Every structure is written in structure tokens, then in C-alpha cells.
Amino acid sequence: MRLCRFDDDRIGLVRGTQVHDVTHVVERLGPYRYPLPRHDVLVASLPGLRPELERAADAVAGKPLGDVALLSPVANPGKLIGAPVNYAAHEAEGAADAGINFGKQVAKIREIALFLKANSALAGPSEGIEIRYPEKRTDHEVELAAVIGRRADRVPVADALSFVAGYTIGLDITTRGPEDRSFRKSSDGFAVLGPWLVTADEIGSPDALDLDLHVNGECRQRANTKDLLVGVADLIAWASENYVLEPGDVIFTGTPEGVGPLAAGDRLVARIDGIGTMTVDVR
Ligand code: MN
């Protein structure tokens, strides 16, 4: 199932090139008492809601995806977790001591560890990316993003993928400089998710997906998730050692080489196998 959020916080199922509005099914969630749940209540409810969402989509005509403004498919994640650069550079792959390099890079990732982006940085493709500091370099990072579906507390690697609700494309936008990562990666709009959430059953293994990013038609990043140094299951298990993962939490799984600067007027087209393509404008 492909779930999207669009226009004025409408919820849709994507089928082919059409979006079917199923908002009325989701509006029945709640009501909730203060304090509100810290997780995303739609993602938490998905397993039970899926049959009804499918029936609701059957019952309404679709509208073309091109006619809607796509928002982040997850509205209220509790955490946006990021992994550092998580692919070996192409040069290292061909090196005789590639194994040693990979080991060093994995050790470096383990040392730097995971980081958090502010939830307020969340945006959808239609909202675009605003360059906050034109005098500094702001880079694109295209990444597979895993959305957690159920509570995960210190889960083993072997079970970790069973905690995933689905996958989406993530852009971990980053200003370069000496400031803390959580500052440089948390400007409003710097955590783009989209174009929709594809449920985990449709993706199967997340460990062999091609991904790429074009800027103004030029390919800047291209990789396959089989080359992730710390794989999706390992990232989930690792993150869950440190904080309980809750439905709607997002893990940006790390970017491949090719990150580069953005400027106002740029158009980004990000694509991941099995998910789709999203277009995001920079202003
Ligand atoms: Mn990143």
C-alpha cells in the first residue's frame, strides 16, 4: 500500500498515477486526551486500518497525482534519526584493501553514532527547501528512510525489519560548518520525506534498492542500498539500544557519495526503486 498526505492534510492511497482520498477513515482516529501520544497515530493504526483504507480507496474516484501538493507522508513522527555517510566511496570499492577500508568506515560510523534532526524540520516535496544561509554551503543528501511501525526496545538485528511500517525517500539537507549537526541539519524544511510511504510488504528486502538524485537534470548521487555500510536492520537495532523507537519514528539511513551544494532555483529529483520519484524545488 502507498499512503500519502496531500493538499490540506488530506490522506490518500496512491494507485498508479492516481490518489484516492481516504481522509474520512483516518478522521475517526482519536480523540486523544492530553498529553497527546508521542508517536504518529496513523502509522500506529495502519495494520488494523489497512482493509478499511483499501475499501475506501475502491469507493472513490482517484485524482491525478500531478494535481495534488504532496506533504510528508508521516505527519507526527516522534523522532527523526539520522545515520552518518553510510556508503563506501566508489574508489574504496576497487581498492585491494577494500575490506580494511570498509572496516575503518564502519568503525567511524559507530564512533560518530546516530544523530537527531528536529521534528520541525519535516517537510513534504511540495513545500520545497529554503536556503537559510546563502553565505554557507548547504548540501543535498538522498537517503532511504525507514518508518517504524511498532514499539522497538533493544530489538535484535534478526527481528529488526519486522518493526518497519514502510519506506519513503528522505532528503537530509545539511548546512556545512563547525556547528553541531543537530543545528546544521534542523533548519525548517531540511528533513524532506516523500513522495509517499510504501508499506514494508511491498518493498520486501530494503537491502538492494537503487537510489539516485538529480539536480537540474544532472545526476549527483547514485547508489544501491546493498552498499550500505551499516544496513537498515542494524541501524534499527542500534537505534533501539539507545531510545525506544515508536510508530512513526523515521530513520534516515545515511547518504552515498556525491553530496553537493544547493542554490535557490535548483530542482531536485530523487528516486528509489520500489518507492518512486519526488521532485523538490529549492528557494
Ligand atoms: Mn544524511
Boltz pocket constraint, residues with backbone or C-beta under 6 A from the ligand:
constraints:
  - pocket:
      binder: B
      contacts: [[A, 82], [A, 83], [A, 84], [A, 85], [A, 141], [A, 143], [A, 172], [A, 252], [A, 254], [A, 255]]
      max_distance: 6.0
